[in-house]
């Protein structure tokens, strides 16, 4: 890797081991010692840019403030926003309707957010190929919440899995799709046509191999599906950027597995493809 390292999806609040214990570390306010130690490690490894996936305790926002001391450009959405009753409440702030969503966007702006993170789908069931923990929000609702953030001048990062969810987000002007499991060619085309950047976070799947926590055959199948789609999207001229989802289980901060996995599916052009995608992402975030 000749370019400076970057990770376009991390969670400073989490530690890759136990999410409950990690969050508890910051219950009385962000643990600055932990944040500094983590940033120091990123700097030592040569990371120049980090984009946080958000948390409701202000940990990512603190990291943003002090990251320049370590020579790192760091951007944060403040807290991710999620629909009440749907995935994301463990780490984000919940809204019940459009009015509450708009109020939360304004709240993140006041807190110093650089962009808005929306949670618009469930997560993968790593024991069952093709299964998500819940369906995505209705397409019309997806369009509305993205419009709210865009109208206030923000770029939008969306946690999104499933083709229908991603198509709705792409058509609504989302800037990045995070994860993006089980996408169809139609979804990939919608992303490419709307200049959406895909941060596929392959590490969240690849790092599960051999851990014994999930069905190994399912994990392999999910990973192959994702990697095949990344290769296809890149061949279509789509923007791809590296992000590990560092802090998620089995994904430690400073992990380089995303580069390894992306190199496997992108081949010899992987540096040029990632350089292009990363430049586009940094320009928006």
CORJOQUI-V735552 format. One record per run of one state. SS is the DSSP state (a for helix, b for strand, c for the rest). FROM is the first residue (numbers start at 0). LEN is the number of residues. If there is no record, write none. Layout:
SS_FROM_LEN / SS_FROM_LEN
This chain:
c_0_4 / b_4_6 / c_10_8 / a_18_6 / c_24_7 / a_31_14 / c_45_1 / b_46_6 / c_52_6 / a_58_12 / c_70_2 / b_72_3 / c_75_5 / b_80_3 / c_83_9 / b_92_3 / c_95_2 / a_97_14 / c_111_4 / b_115_4 / c_119_4 / b_123_1 / c_124_7 / b_131_1 / c_132_6 / a_138_13 / c_151_4 / b_155_5 / c_160_2 / a_162_9 / c_171_4 / b_175_4 / c_179_5 / a_184_9 / c_193_3 / b_196_3 / c_199_3 / a_202_4 / c_206_9 / a_215_20 / c_235_3 / b_238_2 / c_240_5 / b_245_1 / c_246_10 / a_256_28 / c_284_1
